[in-house]
């Protein structure tokens, strides 16, 4: 006796041939393929009519319907794939956009923690390429109308626009705004995204085994969606800056520091945004120092400490040399502030105070929306410390902090 619970049945080809199907209507040059397709369509409609119950298949095709070997499944009371397909047909575009944004967050390595008080926005760091220095801004998933939710203001705003909702006009965008838009989609992307969004939606409204199943299927669809985005990033996206829209490859041509497949998606996005914003950064800080090594928010404190150690001749690292050279504090291999416009600015402020007067921190460093900068040149406090240290070293200033005074004698080992 056969086991009626075994997943054994007939293929679409076997059903076509066994039923001796014939279609008197117009057919292509491949009537066998046409008839097989009609069988598969009929089975999909039957499965849909019974909400995916009782009929199973050994595989599914790219359209979400059954194919391969079809068989009666007497234990099947819920077809999760059929439920996903059914939900996918009725999803509104906002849920498709949200699913797309979740996939983007994964390939861009963005955390689940949004910037305080915002939704789908992150504080983000870009390299000012010509100066090898980092700038701080925001990464947004959405439109500029949501920009006001990110406070305080920062140096730039990178937007990834939704692929399905209504898009804003970008012709009069700010100099600080860069827009990434998915300009080309195909059936594979649309179908996978719908399945992913539907799985997430069903997972959110289910419990127990069903919830676990939908979560597992969502993870699978997310992997497929991420693979599509990774494979098509440089061909499917357009970038718009100041009203000028070009395919992403045109913005990054010859600019990537990594080559070909070794360039990650985040590297590509950062490069395109940095190229667009180069002139904007120059206008913000026209006399900002340029480094020959990359200085980021993370390594800036260490770079400043290296520069201080360099003056004590403890260690003279390449990073320390880059800092002192950028701040115009080196004369050969000796620290010398007289040629530094940054150091001379501090001395000008001090001379303006008059004999016996002191220059307070608040007169040298200002708060700009929660970030401290020197009142001119937009220098971070770490670089101000290095400048003051060299001025102390040269005997030009004495630095006082509560309970202590530092003069040139501190550099004598």
Secondary structure, DSSP 8 states (H G I E B T S, - for coil): ---TTSS--EEHHHHHHHTT----S---S-HHHHHHHHHHHHHHHHHHHTTT-SEEEEEE-TTSSEEEEEEE-TT-S--HHHHHHHHHTT--HHHHHHHHHHHHHHHTT--S---TT-SSEEEEEEEETTTTEEEEEEEEES-GGGGGGS-S--S-EEEE--SSS-----TT--TTEEEEEE----HHHHHHHHHHHHHHHHHHT--HHHHHHHHHHHHHHHHHHHHHHHHHHHHHEEEEETTEEEEHHHHHTTT-SS-GGGS-HHHHHHHHHHHHHHHHHHHH-TT----SS-B-TTTHHHHHHHHHHHHTTS---HHHHHHHHHTT-EETTEE-GGG-HHHHHHHHHHHHH-TT----HHHHEEEETTEEEETTTT--HHHHHHHHHHHHHTTS--EEETTEEE-GGGG--
